[in-house]
Amino acid sequence: MCGKRWTLLRKGCKNNDFAMSPTAQILGISPAAQTIEQEIGYAARSDAKVLITGESGVGKEVVARLIHQRSARHRAALVTINCAGIPDGLLASELFGHVRGSFTDAYRDKQGWIEQAHRGTMFMDEIGEMSAQMQSMLLRFLENGEIQRVGSDRTKCSVDVRIIAATNRDLLERVRAGRFREDLFYRLNVIHIEIPPLRRRREDIPAMLDHFLRQLSEAHQTEVPRLSDDAAAHMAAAEWPGNVRQLRNVAERLVIRGRSGTITPADLPREILSMGGGGDIQPANAPRAELLFKRMVQDGETFWTAVYEPFLSHDLTRDDLRGAVRAGLKLSHGNYQGMAQLFNVAPADHKRLMNFLRKFDCHLPPLEDRSMQARVSELTESPAERRAITS
């Protein structure tokens, strides 16, 4: 496969941290992936502070680890801290250490994480969540490199630590709102690496997915599954709000649940199918068909309770039923198994669903002599719309 590679490798230890293998690298062919690779190279050649920004799940810690791994500091420690997960009082003690008797349960002097990272790298994740008091303490350390342990009245020796910070917040916006110190922002923002969300680099998804499927199949000792063209199209078109972390989790689910062979849209998780490539699905007979569609796809209600029972009770019309079916087929690219999964129909009830749709003339048969896209257009567009497209 051509181009650079981008990957996330999950470490089997507490807190689900990310770890780098000796061969870890960027996986992807997009301009964004190549830019990130270049920025990692620039950062690794210096000791300048780095600020990594991007949505949750895009791989900020992976980039930090790559910078450390490729830098002259790689033989020393990389210490990682999540600033959002530790209360202020404890965070100060963990970062700078404390002396015996400085607070309850402080039975002995303790070295802080910054001291442990001497001559190495400190990665501070979620830096935007740090309180004003902790921001001041961190700024003081960045200005002179000196450590003062909690409870101590004197400054300890200087520490040689490279700081890499990361956040999913807009720090400039927080500066304007008075929630983040401007001087601290400019101290940290020497080298800025922005990682775009997955939806802005969709061309990287196939390579990432292939990597995860192979890696996880090996981990679970199963055959590597293959995606059908329709399933791959769904994966590439999804919004992925959880970014690369979500993509990896979905890949693992497919490996664990999937049978050896080809993965079709019917095998994909419902949340992936319901993303619909970012487009809003508007059923043909809104608002009732739209409401039915939302109840099944977004709210998780089954076809049998949302549509079947009301239809048999004459609370829904045949047009309502057809509108929901059209919307489901549009989202599943004309695949009835995918539509059934969207509608929360168990695989064992698929035949029952098809028989019901045929019985009431709501089954829209596939046309073998037309392409899938043409079939979907016929199922979702009105005759007037089709005439306008072909004229």
ZIKA-V844016 format. One line per field, one symbol per residue. psi: psi as a letter, one per 40 degrees, with the letter a starting at -180 (. if undefined). burial: # if it has 9 or more other ideal C-beta (glycine too) atoms within 8 Angstrom, else .. A space follows every 50 residues. Layout:
psi->???
burial->???
This chain:
psi->hiiiihihhhhgaiefiiihideiihhieiddddddddddddddeieiih hhiiiheefddddddddddeieedeaihhhhheeehiddddddddeiiih edihegeiihhiddddeheahhhhifdeehiddddddddddddeeihhih eieihiiihghhhhiiieigddddddefehhdddddddfdhhhhhiidee fdeedddddddddddddddefiihihhiddddddddeidgdeaddddddd dddddddiihahhiddeiiddddedffeihhgidfiedddddddddddee iiddddddddddefeiiddddddddddddddefehdddddddefhidded dddddddddffehhiihdeiiddddddddeiiddddddde.
burial->..#######.......####...#######.###.##.######....## ####..###############.#..#.######..#....########## .##..#...#.#######.#########.#...######.##..###.## ##...#..#.########..#..##....##..##.#####.#.####.. ##.##############..#....#.##.#########.#.######### #####..#....######.#.#####....#.####.###.######... .###.###.##....#...##########################...## ..##.###.#.#...........#######.....#.....
